[in-house]
Amino acid sequence: MAPGSASSPSPSFPALRPWAAVGAMAAAAAAGPSPGSGPGDSPEGPEGEAPERRRKAHGMLKLYYGLSEGEAAGRPAGPDPLDPTDLNGAHFDPEVYLDKLRRECPLAQLMDSETDMVRQIRALDSDMQTLVYENYNKFISATDTIRKMKNDFRKMEDEMDRLATNMAVITDFSARISATLQDRHERITKLAGVHALLRKLQFLFELPSRLTKCVELGAYGQAVRYQGRAQAVLQQYQHLPSFRAIQDDCQVITARLAQQLRQRFREGGSGAPEQAECVELLLALGEPAEELCEEFLAHARGRLEEELRSLEAELGPSPPAPDVLEFTDHGGSGFVGGLCQVAAAYQELFAAQGPAGAERLAAFARELGSRYFALVERRLAQEQGGGDNSLLVRALDRFHRRLRAPGALLAAAGLAEAATEIVERVARERLGHHLQGLRAAFLGCLTDVRQALAAPRVAGKEGPGLAELLANVASSILSHIKASLAAVHLFTAKEVSFSNKPYFRGEFCSQGVREGLIVGFIRSMCQTAQSFCDSPGEKGGATPPALLLLLSRLCLDYETATISYILTLTDEQFLVQDQFPVTPVSTLCAEARETARRLLTHYVKVQGLVISQMLRKSVETRDWLSTLEPRNVRAVMKRVVEDTTAIDVQVGLLYEEGVRKAQSSDSSKRTFSVYSSSRQQGRYAPSYTPSAPMDTNLLSNIQKLFSERIDVFSPVEFNKVSVLTGIIKISLKTLLECVRLRTFGRFGLQQVQVDCHFLQLYLWRFVADEELVHLLLDEVVASAALRCPDPVPMEPSVVEVICERG
């Protein structure tokens, strides 16, 4: 900074010049053009203006932009606003600030301060110039506005002065007019009062004629209104003869009017609104309310009973009954609509009757409503035979909706509650109907299966197999279940008025649909299937074994997947509430599995019994002592193998193979080798050697002690091997017991030996453990040998040749 700049502050602070210019423009806008100013005068003040004027201009600009002291400086105010060395303070003194710099700062710092200050001054100068340029139009507009306001205010003051003068003149004129017309105003008021009184008197004198004319024209309401307007006046001035005469005439006319209204009311030809109007007019004429109340309800009863008779006629046997939707529409528009009109009119007319009148109306509605509900239930009972619920639900919805209004008007009568009970009762009946329909569908499927199984096979054309029949039955039952769920789901649709009732949101879904319909049908299906296991007769009655096998597989499929699927579908559609007890899925699955096990066990018994009958008859009808030397396998043994093979194919259509024990590589010849082994020869040798040292019965009993016990009726597993094992065990056990009851000759024993070897050749492949067949057939041959007086077995090679040839 140059040394000479300390004595001249203006060159050191050029940033104050734009502020001075802005201040000059604002001052010019506020005070108008100065007397000595010209267009060429500069708005900028001289460089020697006092700091106070500059601060004033600065404050005016800040006030214009709404800035505080700290915001105008760009930073918060200093701690001491009176510091003269604060550049941004209101009390800044340049001389003091320069003296302070010279005293405290070295030359280098003074030079840096000057450079920084010059830079800040230039920046502020540029900013202020930009601000002024950008707001120049606003300044000009503000100047013009202030100038116009001065002119307008001068004109307004002149107009206000003229207005005040005019108002004073008007007030003076008004006072003069009021003083002049005061006497006339009082006279006019008196005349107006007299005119009104005369009009009233004229109305009173004309009242009898008016009443007579209204009665003749049938304008009963207008006549009652005339009487009501004049009654108080006539009652007040009845001591005057003229008014007394008018009152007497009016009473005569009013009596005739009341008589005509009663006659019109008793005729009953008009509707409820017209009769209510008659009662209202009679009440206005002062007739006794109790008597009118009884008559009103009596007439309403007649009309409503006529509607009930019309509904009952539609239920008669001769004309064809309309559909249930038309019937409910007729009842809703006729009876229910009429009941609503009666209730509304009664409550409006006889509200003064109090609780006694309300109870009388409630009893009236309760009696007629019960008769209407009985007719509706009769008509709804005729719809129980159909399978589609859509029309029935729509009819119930309209029936329930129509009874909302009388239910609200007559809460004490309980009409809405009774209607809800009817809907709930119909819903329960429909659930029972659909349950019966599902049972009938299941029995129909079983009948179709029976017919398919019993149908004769046409040459070259195969009938449906068990797998196809099972798929048809399962799909048919599932489709019927879904159709029933869709039908009863209509009762819980959102658009149905009664679906939000507690019964349909809880008990209907859980106890009705889930437990009553679905769980009830599944258990009924299991019970029906189990009933085939209890059929009488040695051969299982008339139940085909294939049907038992199909039902067992159906119940097993239900246990594995179908029950869970159906109950999940039901829970999703009906949102079963948890607070109601429901049957767990595991319980139903266990019941279905037990049913499948019983059916499969019964199938094994029936098939085993069929083969056992053939074996028993073949043993009992043959003379084993005098039989010839065997040359062939008996035909019954071939039939046993054929039937067993057919059963194996049949069971394999529905059940998996199962697990077998490891079989030897020569299973087909093990029986033959057993019979021809030294162990078997040692068994038979004592029976036909004269010098036998031991008893053959003792040897047989000792061998049974060390052999594995065979459980003939062991539980059956759900696979083909287990089923065939059970059938073969029953058949061979029957053969063994039949052999024990007979006596055999030498050739009879050899025939048994050949038959057993033939069975061994084919039956070992059907069982889970081939050793089982070996043991049973071994027991059969051993029992025959024990009951043979001359037990000479056939050579193994000869037995093998005969069996291979057979």
Helices and strands as residue ranges (DSSP letters): G 3-6, H 9-12, H 16-31, H 51-65, H 69-73, H 94-104, H 107-134, H 136-217, H 220-236, H 241-267, H 272-284, H 289-314, H 324-331, I 332-336, H 337-349, G 351-353, H 355-381, H 390-402, H 404-409, G 411-413, H 415-454, H 466-489, G 490-492, G 497-500, H 502-502, I 503-519, H 520-531, G 532-534, H 545-557, I 558-562, H 563-574, H 585-620, H 635-652, G 667-669, H 670-675, H 678-688, H 696-706, H 720-740, H 746-763, G 764-766, H 770-786, H 796-805
